Every structure is written in structure tokens, then in C-alpha cells.
Amino acid sequence: MPEAPCDLLVVGAGAAGLTAALTAAERGARVLVLTKGHAPDSSSMYAQGGIAGAVGDDDTAALHAVDTERAGR
């Protein structure tokens, strides 16, 4: 595997990862972005935003945790 010296390794090319990469690069850091595929394949476009929580009568913290883990895969 080739080596690429960097000051910061960003794992993930979603909105958060690219924001971190650009911010660090603007401050002079050598940044390497590692992604599992192509940048457009990130989960950022699927994110709904907002705050999620178990608030319904038919919901529990345990069910919410399972949903969160499944969505993050």
C-alpha cells in the first residue's frame, strides 16, 4: 500500500468529514480523506437532520438505539 504523509486523516467523505478536511487544509494541514467508495456515496444525503429520540408511547430507548445502529451501517 502506498504511503501518503499527512497531518490529519479524515475517515469519511460526508458533509462532516469534508468540512473538517477543508477547515484543516485552510489552516495549512496536509489532509488525507479516506472513504469506503466514492464521495457521493456517503450517508450525508440520507441524513434527515434534527434531533431524534424515543418520545412516542410505542417507542423505547432500546428500540431507538437499535434504529440508530441500523441506520449508521
N, C-alpha and C positions, 0 to 999 in steps of 0.2 A: 504494500500500500504506500502511495507517495506521501511524503511529509509536507505539511503546509504550516510554517511557523505563524502563530497568531497571538495576539494579546487576549482575545476573547473568542470563545467558541459558543455560538448560539445554536441550541438544538431546537429546531422547529422554524418553519418559514411562514408561519401565520402572522397575523397582524401584530401580536405582541413581540414575537421573535424578530420580525423585520424592524419594528420600532426600536427595539433595543440595539439591533445591529447598526441602524442608521445613526442613532444617538451616539453610540460609542465611536463610530467612524468619524463623525463630525468633530469629535474631541481628539482625534488623532490615533485612535486604536486600530491595529490591524485585526480585522474581524473575519471570521470564517463562519458561514451559516451551513448547518448540516440539516438535511431534510430527508424524509423517507421516500420521497418521489420528486414530483415537480412542485414548484411553489404554489401554483393554482390548486393543487390537490389538498391544501391544508384545510383544517376544520373551521377556519375563520368565517367562511361564507355560510356555514351552517349554524353559527352561533346566534342565539336569539337575543342575547343581551339581557339586561335587567337582573333582578335578584330572584333566585328560585329557592323555595323552601317547602317543607311539609306543613301546609296550612289547612288543607281540606279535612273534613270529617273522615273520609275514607283513605287518608294518607298517613304515613308514619315516617319518622326519621330513618328507620331501617329501609323502607321502600324507596325513599328519596336517595339514600346512599347508593342503593343498587342501580337506580336510574342514572345517577351521576357517573358511576363507574362504567356502565354500559355505553353511555354517550361519549365518554372520553377515550374509548378504544379506537 
